[in-house]
Amino acid sequence: YQNIPTAVDLRSWRLKVDGHVQKPLELSMLELRAMPATEIVAVCQCSGNSRKFFVPRIMGGQWANGAMSNARWKGVSLKALLERAGVKAKATEVAFNGMDEGPMPTSPDFIKTLSADHAQDPDVILAYEMNGRPLPMLNGFPLRAVVPGWYATYWLKAIDHVQVYSE
């Protein structure tokens, strides 16, 4: 059993941005939506797309073709959030953490990182809308990473924490 959020109360939910920054942030959805919005059309593809055809067979969901989708994403650029927090010199990685939990108490938290340079790419956004509507729960509500050109493992869902790491 995996503990995946099925409801989020936006009155209490906050996005935390901290770590190797000058000014840690805690932003509500209203505050995020008040920032300049970025929109991008991008394909989200599972890294296991076409795994069914691998020889020899490998573990994991046996996807055939089609473990991908294309959508118009709208949100705030990660770069803008990081600038607002004031990333300090010698930052190396930017980590995303979501509200999901592993299936067992001993399961490690699923956290994904981008290099600090890649996190500054203006096309990397934290999306709160998909195809002109609020992000659906199953697609990562209230906020998901959109990392064009990278596999879906980097498109973390239900994000509530962004942390900047240093050397």
Stockholm file with secondary structure:
# STOCKHOLM 1.0

chainA/1-167         YQNIPTAVDLRSWRLKVDGHVQKPLELSMLELRAMPATEIVAVCQCSGNSRKFFVPRIMGGQWANGAMSNARWKGVSLKALLERAGVKAKATEVAFNGMDEGPMPTSPDFIKTLSADHAQDPDVILAYEMNGRPLPMLNGFPLRAVVPGWYATYWLKAIDHVQVYSE
#=GR chainA/1-167 SS CCBCCSCCCTTTCCEEEEESBSSCEEECHHHHHHSCCEEEEEEEECTTTTGGGCSSCCSSCCCCSCCEEEEEEEEEEHHHHHHHHTBCTTEEEEEEEESCBCSSTTSCCCEEEEEHHHHTCTTCEEEEEETTEECCGGGTTTCEEECTTSCGGGSCSSEEEEEEEEC
#=GC SS_cons         CCBCCSCCCTTTCCEEEEESBSSCEEECHHHHHHSCCEEEEEEEECTTTTGGGCSSCCSSCCCCSCCEEEEEEEEEEHHHHHHHHTBCTTEEEEEEEESCBCSSTTSCCCEEEEEHHHHTCTTCEEEEEETTEECCGGGTTTCEEECTTSCGGGSCSSEEEEEEEEC
//
